[in-house]
Amino acid sequence: DRVLREVLRTYPGVNLLSRNALGNDQQHPLPYLYREFDVHWIIESRVTRIAGQEFVELSLVDAQTGVEQRAASVRLDNNNLPAILLRALDQELVLVR
C-alpha cells in the first residue's frame, strides 16, 4: 500500500482508500462512492501469489456500474516497483496525470 500510495500522489484528484476504511458493510461500496462522493473510477488492488511469485493486480473499475474496464499485473519482487506501477497505471489502466 505504501508504494502504491506514493505513486498515486502523482495523479491529481486520485486518493487511496483502504478496504478497511469502508467498514464491514456487506453491500458493494462502489455505487455509494459514486453517489455520495461523485467518484467515477476506482482502482482496486490485491496481492496474489502465482507459482511462488507475488504480484499486485490492479483493476480500473467504473464506480457507477462496478464493471472492470482495464487490468494490469505487476510482479512484487521487482527492484523498481514505483516506476513499474507508474507505467502500468499510465499505459495499461490509461490514467492521465
Buried (B, 14 or more C-beta within 10 A) or exposed (E): EEBBEEBBEEBEEBEBEEEEEEEEEEEEBBEBBBEEEEBEBBBEBEEEEEEEEEBBBBBBBBBBEEEEEBBBEBEBEEEEBEEBBBEBBBEBBEBEE
